[in-house]
Amino acid sequence: MAKTKSVYVCQNCGAEAAKWVGKCPACGEWNTYVEEIIRKEKPSTVATGFISPENVKPQRIQEVVASEEVRDDTGNNEFNRVLGGGIVPGSLTLIGGEPGIGKSTLVLQIVLNIQGKRTLYVSGEESTKQLKLRADRLNVQNNSDCFIVSETSLEQIFVHIQNVKPDLVIIDSIQTISTEMAESSPGSVSQVRECSAALLKFAKESNIPVILIGHINKEGNIAGPKVLEHIVDTVLQFEGDQHYMYRILRSIKNRFGSTAELGIYEMQQSGLREVSNPSEMLLSNNHEGLSGTAIGAAIEGIRPFLIETQALVSTAAYGTPQRSATGFDIRRLNMLLAVLEKRVGFKLAQKDVYLNIAGGLKINDPAIDLAIISAILSSNMDIAIDEQTCLAGEVGLSGEIRPINRIEQRISEAEKLGFKRIIIPEYKNISLKNRSIEVCFARKVEEAFKYLFG
């Protein structure tokens, strides 16, 4: 009979203790320790059906033959871009996001669009009838090579894998799967750790890619132990505001590609639509003659796109002026307001300032600083900015406009969308030949304002 013992495990960080403690000494969280039963026996490899090869031996690094990874096309251009060109055989991918954001819809849509690949979709949260109803709602042509099953036992999942022999496995979600190797409840630290380690072993030995869908906690991080993010090859974050139609797929970790990529989708009744040109999505053409709006050229990943920044400046109704920002760092907004007051001379200390990034996106690119202060000044003076002008530049504390990266890509994007003029920092080595757009250089904030307001 297997020997067992009881330990207490922190559900936030995975730290273990011999007895229950109120505050975790590792992560500092309160009331996160849960009692779990640990079995003291050697784990059996028969449960997974895959045994490690015994003829593996260390090699010199010069003897290892390296070849470029062959990737499988998913039929979804945005998903391929975020992964770095497609799914790598034998890789383990984790997709996280808030409840109801569309994780299962995205993965099911990708599975139904893959051609020539046998896929197994394992759902621990929905029945097969629910998956069928979702597939019918997506209006995707039925894929005869897509198999679905509702299962939460890891041992039974490996039995289904052996019977179906798929080319791709989907687990929805990893927090609902449990194994007999751990006697705690599904979703606990030990269950998530054991199940993910077994799936990693399966993926590497069988060369079959596995996609895991994971829950997130109230802080927005992947639920479960941090080791889950360490062992997987790729961590993707599916995010967006549920009040808006647009969703963003970001790469947080990627062993086979860049972490600077992102994919943009639009949520519709028939599923998620890929947005190949995000600039047209984020720009509205009905702000002619309206003050407080400026167009900024931003870059997320390697994709340039133009985004609309909206600002509202009004007299403070109460004693303390209000500062509010949606989609932008509020601390950076306060810094830009201080620059406007100290370096340019505009008195905004007694006025409310509200800032909004159109489309519900969150932008971290400092190149939209110039567009933000221009929108603020436009609203303050109630003077509209020419709708054919866009801006790109980082604002420093001394009021100078600092150079930004990939400026030629930003100019090309503005030119492609029909803008007549772009205001950028001063560059020495920049090619402006065969450009139909007017490029204006500004070293300081005052120079940019002269171009905009005369």
Secondary structure, DSSP 8 states (H G I E B T S, - for coil): --EEEEEEEETTT--EESS--SB-TTT--BS-EEEEEEEES---STTTT----S------TTT--------B--S-HHHHHHHTSSB-TT-EEEEEE-TTSSHHHHHHHHHHH--S--EEEEESSS-HHHHHHHHHHTT----TTEEEEE--BHHHHHHHHHHH--SEEEEE-GGG-B-TT--S-TTSHHHHHHHHHHHHHHHHHHT--EEEEE-B-TTSSBSS-THHHHHSSEEEEEE--TTSSEEEEEEEEETTS-SS-EEEEEEETTEEEE-S-HHHHH--S--TT-SSEEEEEEEETTEEEEEEEEEEEEE-SSSS--EEEESS-HHHHHHHHHHIIIII----TTEEEEEEETTS-----GGGHHHHHHHHHHHHHT----TTEEE--EE-TTSBEE--S-HHHHHHHHHHTT-SEEEE---SS---TT--SEEEE-SBHHHHHHHHH-
